[in-house]
Amino acid sequence: MSDGQSGSRIGIDIGGTFTDVVYIRGKALFRGKSDTTHYDLKVGFMNATRAAAERAGVALDDALREAESIAYSTTVGTNALIERRGARLGLITTKGFEHTVHVGRARNWGDGLPTEKKYDRGRAVRPAPLIPQDRIVGIQERIDNLGNVIVPMRDEDVRKQVRYLVDKGVRGFVVVLLNAYVNPDHEKRIGDIVADQFPECYLGHMPVFLSHQISPKAGEYRRSMTVIVDAYLRDLTEGHVLRLSDDLREIGYKRPVFVAKNTGGLSSLSRSQALHLLGSSPAASVIGSDRLGELIGAPNVIVSDMGGTSFDVGLVVEGRDRVYEYDPVVDRFRVQIPYVAHWSVGAGGGSIAKLVDGELKVGPESAGSNPGPACYGRGGEEPTVTDADVVLGYINPDNFLGGRIRIDAARAEAAIETRIAGPLGLSTTEAAWDIKRLIDGYMGQEMYRICALTSGQDPRDFVLFALGGAGPVHATGYADGADVDRVATFPVSSVFGAFSTLTMDVLQTYERTLHLNLYSHRDRTYAADNIERFNAEVEALTAIGERDMAEEGFDPDSVDLELEVHMCYGQQRQTLPVPVPGLGLKSGDDVKAICDDFNARYAEKYGEGACYPEAGIEMVEMRLNAVGPAEKHEFATLKRDRSPEASRIGSRMAYWGPEHGRIDTPVYRRETLGARVTLPGPVLCEADDTVIVAPPGWKIRTDDWGTGWIERVE
């Protein structure tokens, strides 16, 4: 990886509406933004990269050829999963367990649904399966939980079932056998039989996905869904990135394309799973927020990214960015990948406003980038949040994306008047204000719920980062709903996902289910006799990690290895991760130390009265992170000798609610504001790709790093 100061790097984030690029060349940073071209995502990527390169005075091909690394995040897999455009697969499992993925878990019907629908149990419907029942077969075999073969597997039985699936037209095989994470011999044999029976020259590429290679952990339903979702998206995701890599090689870029992963790091495509790319951009934004939070002295951050299609929320707590969700829901399926915790809400600049039974609703449907909001003039007729922002005066029609997209204010007004204002008997301005107030309240409520109720944090202790193109426009509105008084915006706010890919280290994660009793209360003993087995598993994971990081181009001495174990009280399902100093255990004292640490962490999270070492202490899983550190972009401080009036570019009428009405509001140029400037609200601060909006009762303040603070006035 480049040092980021002498060379150049490119970060890409492909969203549902816009494709963002950050181009770092030497010590300078340049932004680029373009429409997402869903018919061919590469076109949007090239257009955005060209825009960033032009700002740097470099031709597109030269910028790509000279880049020392390209880091990439995309929504290809997310969209394919939503639209059910994945591969046609067959599932091979242990006989008697053919209905595992259909039965699911007790609350499988509610996974991935909005809160209000989870309470509507009378209409509950389980998610449609990615592999229908007629393409699921069972093999007569059985391995117990200790890895012993109880029922041997017969090759002819496997061949028969594989032929059946081939006759069903499958284009890939998912293999999930009972207890394969303990003993994978039967799964390996099935893979060999498929390769022998149906070579590529006969049926073309027929990939086999073995569960012990993708998710070697306990939990049949979640392990099955992890492998199924990964296999379902693998061909589409890999194909897209490989085609992009081929095009870049033709231009002259000779290095790997790194992909951002939802686990919080980068890796080459060959060492990534398709599942890792789902939600990779919001996960990257959490990592990037931690980086900037450290710079500006904000250890507790609510990360909010409002783009054109979605509103993503994450948390940085006490400077810890990798706060993982260990039991995540992807679409409507629970999987076993630990990803950086974030939450997505169907709210963005393209969210469509409509009347349902005479009541105003906004979202979750989005106009996307094509046709987009009505004001784009591309055929969209539905009023959106962006149209409301235009009517309220927050967005300058002549300077949207630096003038690259011409905004038709008359179309925005007509759409809101026809679909909302007229039927409700309101003025166009009143209807636009109601659209803004409704979407802001919804986002603020969701942020408060996530921070206070889901994560147990007090939002008043946090700084809100307003990211995405629409984030700085709506930040004070949803900050009100979340009870937050300080908002931070950045020169890279509107392209923060792309910027954040360049703040990520190369990261590989390895997990194993390993059940060990570490403490027996009856005997008052710590299980020192399990140390040898523990260390053997750690050594096996370490060898894999060092091999993979060497192939990523890192010297072993430069790689950081981080080990943690998941522990619980005896027979308890709820586990907590506990870091293990060093890479192993030496004595019973080491076992006691991690048990004491677990007790302390459990008391901190649930209260001292909840601790129950009398039940014994168990370890159920271990996890190793191999981290290859990458140099980060260094931000320069701003000059302080510039009068804010030199950055003023005029004023325009903007509406600030019924209490204030329309006010002739001063407008400043964001890029030319110096350090330590204070602008009382109401005020608008325009950049090429966003607008910082401060209503009455708020102010905009800049610091030495170029942070645009929006703060409530006491």
LUMPA-216616 format. One line per field, with one value per residue (C-alpha): x, y, z; residue in three letters. Coordinates in steps of 0.5 Angstrom, whole numbers, plus 500, padded with zeros to 3 digits. Each point is the difference from the previous one (the first is absolute). Example, Ala and Ser with C-alpha at 12.3 -4.5 7.8 and 13.67 -1.06 7.14 Angstrom:
REM LUMPA-216616
X <- c(525, 502)
Y <- c(491, 507)
Z <- c(516, 498)
res <- c(ALA, SER)
END
This chain:
REM LUMPA-216616
X <- c(500, 502, 503, 494, 505, 505, 495, 493, 494, 493, 494, 493, 493, 494, 494, 493, 499, 507, 507, 506, 507, 506, 506, 506, 506, 506, 498, 494, 493, 495, 492, 496, 493, 496, 493, 500, 499, 496, 501, 507, 503, 507, 498, 498, 506, 504, 496, 501, 507, 501, 497, 505, 506, 498, 500, 507, 502, 501, 497, 496, 504, 506, 497, 498, 507, 504, 495, 504, 494, 492, 495, 493, 493, 494, 493, 500, 498, 495, 496, 501, 497, 494, 498, 502, 504, 505, 503, 495, 503, 499, 501, 503, 499, 500, 494, 494, 502, 498, 495, 505, 500, 492, 499, 505, 500, 494, 500, 502, 494, 501, 508, 501, 493, 499, 498, 493, 499, 503, 494, 495, 501, 493, 503, 507, 503, 507, 505, 499, 506, 506, 500, 493, 499, 500, 508, 502, 502, 502, 506, 500, 506, 501, 506, 499, 502, 507, 501, 499, 497, 494, 497, 505, 498, 499, 503, 495, 494, 504, 500, 493, 498, 505, 497, 493, 502, 504, 493, 497, 504, 504, 507, 503, 500, 500, 502, 498, 501, 498, 506, 505, 503, 503, 502, 499, 502, 493, 500, 507, 498, 493, 504, 505, 494, 497, 507, 501, 493, 499, 506, 500, 501, 493, 495, 504, 502, 496, 503, 499, 500, 502, 497, 507, 504, 495, 497, 503, 496, 494, 493, 497, 495, 504, 506, 496, 497, 507, 502, 494, 500, 508, 499, 493, 504, 507, 500, 496, 505, 507, 498, 499, 506, 504, 497, 502, 507, 501, 498, 505, 506, 498, 501, 506, 499, 504, 498, 495, 493, 499, 492, 498, 497, 494, 505, 504, 505, 503, 502, 501, 495, 503, 499, 493, 494, 494, 496, 506, 498, 493, 499, 508, 499, 496, 505, 506, 497, 500, 508, 501, 495, 505, 506, 497, 497, 507, 503, 494, 500, 493, 501, 492, 497, 493, 502, 494, 501, 494, 500, 495, 498, 501, 502, 505, 502, 506, 503, 507, 501, 506, 504, 498, 498, 500, 493, 498, 493, 501, 493, 499, 494, 501, 494, 495, 505, 505, 507, 506, 505, 502, 499, 501, 494, 495, 493, 497, 493, 496, 501, 504, 500, 496, 495, 493, 495, 493, 493, 497, 493, 500, 507, 506, 506, 507, 504, 503, 499, 505, 500, 508, 504, 496, 495, 501, 497, 495, 505, 505, 495, 502, 493, 498, 494, 499, 502, 506, 504, 505, 494, 498, 507, 500, 493, 502, 506, 506, 502, 503, 497, 506, 505, 498, 506, 504, 495, 501, 493, 495, 494, 493, 497, 493, 500, 501, 495, 495, 501, 499, 494, 496, 502, 500, 498, 494, 497, 501, 498, 507, 505, 506, 504, 496, 500, 508, 501, 495, 504, 507, 497, 497, 507, 504, 496, 500, 508, 501, 495, 504, 506, 498, 497, 507, 504, 496, 496, 504, 507, 498, 504, 498, 499, 502, 507, 501, 502, 496, 504, 495, 503, 497, 498, 493, 503, 502, 494, 496, 504, 497, 493, 502, 505, 494, 496, 506, 501, 507, 503, 507, 500, 507, 501, 506, 502, 500, 493, 496, 505, 502, 499, 505, 505, 499, 502, 507, 500, 499, 506, 500, 497, 499, 495, 500, 495, 500, 494, 504, 496, 505, 498, 505, 497, 497, 496, 499, 508, 502, 505, 502, 500, 508, 499, 497, 506, 503, 494, 499, 507, 499, 494, 504, 506, 496, 496, 506, 504, 494, 500, 507, 500, 494, 503, 507, 496, 497, 507, 501, 507, 498, 503, 495, 494, 496, 497, 494, 497, 493, 496, 492, 498, 494, 497, 499, 494, 499, 499, 502, 507, 505, 507, 506, 507, 505, 507, 505, 499, 499, 499, 506, 497, 494, 502, 498, 494, 498, 502, 495, 494, 501, 500, 494, 496, 502, 498, 493, 499, 501, 495, 495, 501, 504, 494, 499, 507, 500, 506, 497, 497, 508, 503, 500, 504, 496, 503, 507, 501, 507, 501, 506, 501, 505, 500, 500, 502, 494, 499, 503, 495, 504, 497, 497, 502, 497, 501, 494, 493, 494, 497, 505, 497, 493, 496, 494, 493, 493, 494, 499, 494, 502, 493, 493, 504, 505, 497, 504, 507, 505, 505, 508, 503, 508, 505, 502, 507, 502, 498, 507, 501, 496, 494, 493, 494, 494, 493, 496, 506, 502, 507, 500, 505, 500, 497, 496, 497, 501, 494, 499, 493, 499, 502, 506, 507, 506, 507, 506, 506, 508, 499, 494, 494, 494, 497, 492, 498, 494, 500, 499)
Y <- c(500, 507, 505, 505, 506, 499, 495, 500, 496, 500, 498, 498, 500, 498, 501, 500, 507, 502, 497, 504, 500, 503, 501, 501, 503, 501, 505, 502, 497, 501, 498, 497, 498, 498, 496, 493, 496, 494, 497, 500, 502, 501, 506, 504, 498, 503, 506, 502, 498, 505, 505, 499, 500, 506, 504, 498, 502, 492, 496, 494, 495, 503, 500, 493, 498, 504, 497, 496, 497, 500, 499, 498, 499, 499, 498, 495, 494, 504, 502, 493, 497, 505, 498, 493, 500, 495, 493, 494, 495, 493, 498, 494, 499, 494, 495, 502, 508, 502, 505, 503, 507, 500, 499, 505, 502, 502, 507, 499, 503, 507, 500, 506, 504, 507, 500, 502, 493, 496, 501, 499, 492, 499, 501, 497, 497, 496, 503, 496, 495, 502, 492, 497, 493, 496, 502, 498, 492, 496, 496, 493, 502, 502, 503, 502, 506, 497, 499, 492, 497, 497, 498, 500, 503, 496, 503, 497, 504, 507, 498, 499, 506, 504, 498, 502, 507, 500, 498, 506, 505, 502, 504, 499, 495, 502, 495, 501, 493, 499, 502, 501, 505, 495, 495, 502, 494, 498, 507, 500, 493, 503, 505, 495, 496, 506, 502, 493, 499, 507, 503, 507, 497, 497, 504, 507, 503, 497, 502, 496, 504, 496, 503, 498, 505, 506, 499, 495, 502, 496, 502, 496, 506, 505, 496, 498, 507, 503, 495, 501, 507, 500, 495, 504, 506, 498, 499, 507, 504, 497, 500, 508, 501, 496, 503, 507, 497, 498, 507, 503, 496, 502, 507, 498, 499, 494, 499, 497, 503, 500, 499, 503, 495, 500, 497, 507, 499, 499, 494, 498, 496, 493, 501, 503, 497, 503, 500, 505, 505, 501, 506, 501, 508, 501, 496, 504, 506, 498, 499, 507, 503, 497, 503, 507, 500, 499, 506, 504, 498, 496, 493, 499, 501, 498, 499, 502, 500, 502, 499, 500, 493, 498, 503, 496, 500, 498, 501, 501, 499, 503, 499, 493, 500, 492, 499, 494, 497, 492, 498, 505, 499, 501, 502, 495, 494, 500, 498, 499, 505, 505, 507, 507, 502, 505, 501, 502, 504, 501, 507, 505, 506, 495, 498, 501, 504, 497, 500, 493, 501, 507, 500, 503, 494, 501, 494, 494, 500, 504, 504, 498, 503, 499, 502, 504, 505, 504, 506, 496, 501, 493, 497, 500, 502, 498, 505, 499, 502, 504, 503, 503, 502, 504, 503, 502, 504, 496, 497, 505, 497, 503, 497, 493, 496, 506, 501, 493, 499, 505, 500, 502, 504, 501, 492, 499, 505, 497, 493, 502, 504, 495, 494, 503, 507, 500, 494, 502, 507, 503, 505, 497, 503, 497, 493, 500, 502, 494, 495, 503, 500, 493, 497, 503, 498, 493, 500, 503, 495, 494, 503, 501, 493, 497, 504, 500, 494, 495, 502, 502, 507, 507, 504, 507, 497, 499, 505, 499, 499, 502, 497, 498, 505, 502, 499, 507, 503, 496, 499, 505, 497, 493, 502, 503, 494, 496, 505, 502, 507, 500, 498, 499, 501, 499, 502, 492, 500, 498, 495, 497, 493, 501, 504, 494, 495, 503, 500, 493, 495, 493, 495, 493, 496, 493, 497, 493, 497, 497, 498, 500, 500, 505, 500, 495, 504, 493, 498, 508, 498, 503, 495, 500, 494, 503, 505, 495, 499, 508, 501, 495, 504, 506, 498, 497, 507, 504, 496, 501, 507, 501, 497, 504, 506, 498, 499, 507, 503, 501, 498, 496, 505, 505, 496, 501, 494, 501, 494, 500, 495, 499, 498, 499, 497, 493, 498, 507, 502, 508, 500, 506, 501, 500, 502, 496, 503, 497, 494, 494, 498, 498, 498, 499, 508, 502, 496, 503, 507, 499, 498, 506, 504, 497, 501, 507, 501, 497, 504, 506, 498, 497, 502, 497, 496, 497, 496, 493, 496, 495, 497, 499, 504, 497, 502, 499, 503, 504, 505, 503, 506, 501, 507, 503, 508, 505, 507, 505, 507, 506, 506, 506, 506, 506, 507, 505, 507, 500, 504, 496, 505, 499, 493, 503, 499, 503, 498, 497, 499, 494, 497, 499, 497, 504, 503, 504, 499, 502, 504, 503, 495, 502, 495, 498, 496, 494, 499, 507, 500, 501, 497, 503, 503, 501, 501, 501, 496, 501, 499, 495, 498, 497, 495, 497, 493, 502, 506, 501, 503, 503, 503, 505, 498, 497, 502, 498, 500, 498, 497, 499, 494, 502, 497, 504, 499, 501, 502, 502, 507, 500)
Z <- c(500, 499, 505, 497, 500, 495, 495, 498, 502, 498, 504, 497, 503, 496, 503, 497, 498, 499, 499, 504, 499, 504, 497, 504, 497, 504, 506, 496, 500, 494, 500, 494, 500, 494, 499, 501, 494, 502, 493, 500, 507, 497, 496, 506, 503, 494, 500, 507, 500, 494, 504, 506, 495, 496, 507, 501, 493, 498, 494, 502, 497, 503, 507, 500, 497, 505, 506, 505, 503, 498, 506, 498, 503, 496, 501, 495, 505, 504, 494, 497, 506, 501, 493, 500, 494, 503, 497, 500, 505, 503, 507, 503, 507, 505, 499, 505, 500, 493, 503, 505, 496, 499, 507, 502, 507, 505, 498, 493, 497, 504, 497, 496, 501, 502, 507, 499, 496, 505, 504, 495, 501, 497, 493, 501, 495, 499, 495, 493, 500, 496, 498, 499, 503, 494, 499, 507, 501, 506, 500, 505, 504, 508, 504, 507, 504, 501, 493, 500, 494, 502, 494, 494, 493, 494, 494, 495, 505, 498, 493, 500, 503, 496, 494, 502, 502, 493, 496, 504, 497, 506, 498, 507, 506, 507, 505, 507, 504, 508, 504, 494, 504, 505, 494, 493, 497, 497, 497, 497, 497, 497, 497, 496, 498, 496, 497, 498, 497, 497, 498, 497, 493, 501, 503, 500, 507, 505, 507, 506, 507, 506, 507, 504, 495, 500, 507, 505, 506, 504, 498, 494, 498, 500, 497, 495, 498, 500, 495, 496, 500, 498, 495, 497, 499, 498, 493, 499, 505, 498, 492, 501, 504, 495, 494, 503, 502, 493, 497, 505, 498, 492, 502, 504, 507, 502, 508, 503, 501, 508, 502, 506, 505, 505, 505, 500, 496, 492, 497, 493, 496, 501, 507, 501, 500, 496, 507, 502, 495, 503, 504, 499, 499, 506, 504, 497, 502, 507, 499, 497, 505, 506, 496, 500, 507, 502, 496, 503, 507, 499, 503, 500, 493, 497, 493, 496, 492, 496, 493, 494, 502, 507, 507, 503, 508, 504, 506, 503, 507, 504, 494, 498, 493, 499, 504, 497, 499, 501, 498, 494, 496, 492, 496, 505, 501, 506, 499, 503, 498, 505, 497, 502, 504, 495, 499, 493, 500, 493, 500, 496, 495, 495, 505, 497, 503, 499, 503, 503, 502, 501, 504, 498, 500, 497, 498, 500, 493, 496, 493, 500, 495, 494, 499, 507, 503, 496, 500, 496, 494, 498, 500, 507, 502, 508, 505, 504, 506, 495, 497, 507, 501, 493, 502, 507, 497, 503, 493, 495, 493, 497, 504, 501, 499, 498, 495, 497, 501, 498, 505, 498, 506, 496, 499, 508, 501, 495, 503, 507, 498, 496, 505, 507, 501, 495, 503, 508, 498, 502, 497, 496, 505, 506, 497, 498, 508, 502, 495, 503, 508, 499, 497, 505, 506, 497, 499, 507, 504, 496, 503, 507, 500, 497, 505, 506, 500, 496, 502, 507, 499, 501, 494, 503, 502, 492, 494, 494, 494, 494, 494, 493, 495, 503, 508, 501, 497, 505, 506, 504, 499, 502, 505, 504, 500, 503, 505, 497, 501, 496, 493, 496, 492, 496, 493, 498, 503, 494, 498, 506, 499, 494, 505, 505, 496, 500, 508, 500, 501, 497, 504, 500, 505, 502, 505, 503, 505, 506, 506, 506, 508, 503, 507, 504, 506, 503, 500, 501, 494, 494, 494, 499, 496, 494, 499, 495, 496, 500, 498, 494, 497, 501, 496, 495, 499, 500, 495, 495, 502, 499, 493, 498, 502, 497, 493, 501, 500, 507, 504, 506, 505, 498, 501, 506, 503, 504, 504, 504, 503, 501, 507, 504, 506, 500, 495, 499, 492, 501, 499, 501, 496, 505, 497, 501, 501, 496, 496, 505, 507, 504, 507, 504, 502, 493, 500, 506, 497, 494, 505, 505, 493, 498, 507, 500, 493, 501, 507, 496, 494, 504, 508, 505, 503, 493, 501, 501, 500, 505, 493, 497, 495, 493, 493, 494, 494, 499, 495, 497, 496, 495, 499, 495, 502, 494, 501, 500, 497, 504, 500, 500, 505, 497, 499, 505, 497, 495, 502, 499, 496, 495, 499, 500, 493, 501, 503, 498, 503, 504, 505, 507, 502, 502, 506, 496, 493, 494, 501, 496, 502, 499, 496, 500, 496, 504, 497, 501, 508, 504, 507, 506, 497, 503, 496, 504, 497, 496, 495, 494, 498, 493, 498, 493, 502, 506, 505, 507, 503, 506, 502, 506, 506, 497, 498, 495, 503, 497, 503, 498, 496, 496, 504, 499, 507, 500, 508, 503, 503, 508)
res <- c(MET, SER, ASP, GLY, GLN, SER, GLY, SER, ARG, ILE, GLY, ILE, ASP, ILE, GLY, GLY, THR, PHE, THR, ASP, VAL, VAL, TYR, ILE, ARG, GLY, LYS, ALA, LEU, PHE, ARG, GLY, LYS, SER, ASP, THR, THR, HIS, TYR, ASP, LEU, LYS, VAL, GLY, PHE, MET, ASN, ALA, THR, ARG, ALA, ALA, ALA, GLU, ARG, ALA, GLY, VAL, ALA, LEU, ASP, ASP, ALA, LEU, ARG, GLU, ALA, GLU, SER, ILE, ALA, TYR, SER, THR, THR, VAL, GLY, THR, ASN, ALA, LEU, ILE, GLU, ARG, ARG, GLY, ALA, ARG, LEU, GLY, LEU, ILE, THR, THR, LYS, GLY, PHE, GLU, HIS, THR, VAL, HIS, VAL, GLY, ARG, ALA, ARG, ASN, TRP, GLY, ASP, GLY, LEU, PRO, THR, GLU, LYS, LYS, TYR, ASP, ARG, GLY, ARG, ALA, VAL, ARG, PRO, ALA, PRO, LEU, ILE, PRO, GLN, ASP, ARG, ILE, VAL, GLY, ILE, GLN, GLU, ARG, ILE, ASP, ASN, LEU, GLY, ASN, VAL, ILE, VAL, PRO, MET, ARG, ASP, GLU, ASP, VAL, ARG, LYS, GLN, VAL, ARG, TYR, LEU, VAL, ASP, LYS, GLY, VAL, ARG, GLY, PHE, VAL, VAL, VAL, LEU, LEU, ASN, ALA, TYR, VAL, ASN, PRO, ASP, HIS, GLU, LYS, ARG, ILE, GLY, ASP, ILE, VAL, ALA, ASP, GLN, PHE, PRO, GLU, CYS, TYR, LEU, GLY, HIS, MET, PRO, VAL, PHE, LEU, SER, HIS, GLN, ILE, SER, PRO, LYS, ALA, GLY, GLU, TYR, ARG, ARG, SER, MET, THR, VAL, ILE, VAL, ASP, ALA, TYR, LEU, ARG, ASP, LEU, THR, GLU, GLY, HIS, VAL, LEU, ARG, LEU, SER, ASP, ASP, LEU, ARG, GLU, ILE, GLY, TYR, LYS, ARG, PRO, VAL, PHE, VAL, ALA, LYS, ASN, THR, GLY, GLY, LEU, SER, SER, LEU, SER, ARG, SER, GLN, ALA, LEU, HIS, LEU, LEU, GLY, SER, SER, PRO, ALA, ALA, SER, VAL, ILE, GLY, SER, ASP, ARG, LEU, GLY, GLU, LEU, ILE, GLY, ALA, PRO, ASN, VAL, ILE, VAL, SER, ASP, MET, GLY, GLY, THR, SER, PHE, ASP, VAL, GLY, LEU, VAL, VAL, GLU, GLY, ARG, ASP, ARG, VAL, TYR, GLU, TYR, ASP, PRO, VAL, VAL, ASP, ARG, PHE, ARG, VAL, GLN, ILE, PRO, TYR, VAL, ALA, HIS, TRP, SER, VAL, GLY, ALA, GLY, GLY, GLY, SER, ILE, ALA, LYS, LEU, VAL, ASP, GLY, GLU, LEU, LYS, VAL, GLY, PRO, GLU, SER, ALA, GLY, SER, ASN, PRO, GLY, PRO, ALA, CYS, TYR, GLY, ARG, GLY, GLY, GLU, GLU, PRO, THR, VAL, THR, ASP, ALA, ASP, VAL, VAL, LEU, GLY, TYR, ILE, ASN, PRO, ASP, ASN, PHE, LEU, GLY, GLY, ARG, ILE, ARG, ILE, ASP, ALA, ALA, ARG, ALA, GLU, ALA, ALA, ILE, GLU, THR, ARG, ILE, ALA, GLY, PRO, LEU, GLY, LEU, SER, THR, THR, GLU, ALA, ALA, TRP, ASP, ILE, LYS, ARG, LEU, ILE, ASP, GLY, TYR, MET, GLY, GLN, GLU, MET, TYR, ARG, ILE, CYS, ALA, LEU, THR, SER, GLY, GLN, ASP, PRO, ARG, ASP, PHE, VAL, LEU, PHE, ALA, LEU, GLY, GLY, ALA, GLY, PRO, VAL, HIS, ALA, THR, GLY, TYR, ALA, ASP, GLY, ALA, ASP, VAL, ASP, ARG, VAL, ALA, THR, PHE, PRO, VAL, SER, SER, VAL, PHE, GLY, ALA, PHE, SER, THR, LEU, THR, MET, ASP, VAL, LEU, GLN, THR, TYR, GLU, ARG, THR, LEU, HIS, LEU, ASN, LEU, TYR, SER, HIS, ARG, ASP, ARG, THR, TYR, ALA, ALA, ASP, ASN, ILE, GLU, ARG, PHE, ASN, ALA, GLU, VAL, GLU, ALA, LEU, THR, ALA, ILE, GLY, GLU, ARG, ASP, MET, ALA, GLU, GLU, GLY, PHE, ASP, PRO, ASP, SER, VAL, ASP, LEU, GLU, LEU, GLU, VAL, HIS, MET, CYS, TYR, GLY, GLN, GLN, ARG, GLN, THR, LEU, PRO, VAL, PRO, VAL, PRO, GLY, LEU, GLY, LEU, LYS, SER, GLY, ASP, ASP, VAL, LYS, ALA, ILE, CYS, ASP, ASP, PHE, ASN, ALA, ARG, TYR, ALA, GLU, LYS, TYR, GLY, GLU, GLY, ALA, CYS, TYR, PRO, GLU, ALA, GLY, ILE, GLU, MET, VAL, GLU, MET, ARG, LEU, ASN, ALA, VAL, GLY, PRO, ALA, GLU, LYS, HIS, GLU, PHE, ALA, THR, LEU, LYS, ARG, ASP, ARG, SER, PRO, GLU, ALA, SER, ARG, ILE, GLY, SER, ARG, MET, ALA, TYR, TRP, GLY, PRO, GLU, HIS, GLY, ARG, ILE, ASP, THR, PRO, VAL, TYR, ARG, ARG, GLU, THR, LEU, GLY, ALA, ARG, VAL, THR, LEU, PRO, GLY, PRO, VAL, LEU, CYS, GLU, ALA, ASP, ASP, THR, VAL, ILE, VAL, ALA, PRO, PRO, GLY, TRP, LYS, ILE, ARG, THR, ASP, ASP, TRP, GLY, THR, GLY, TRP, ILE, GLU, ARG, VAL, GLU)
END
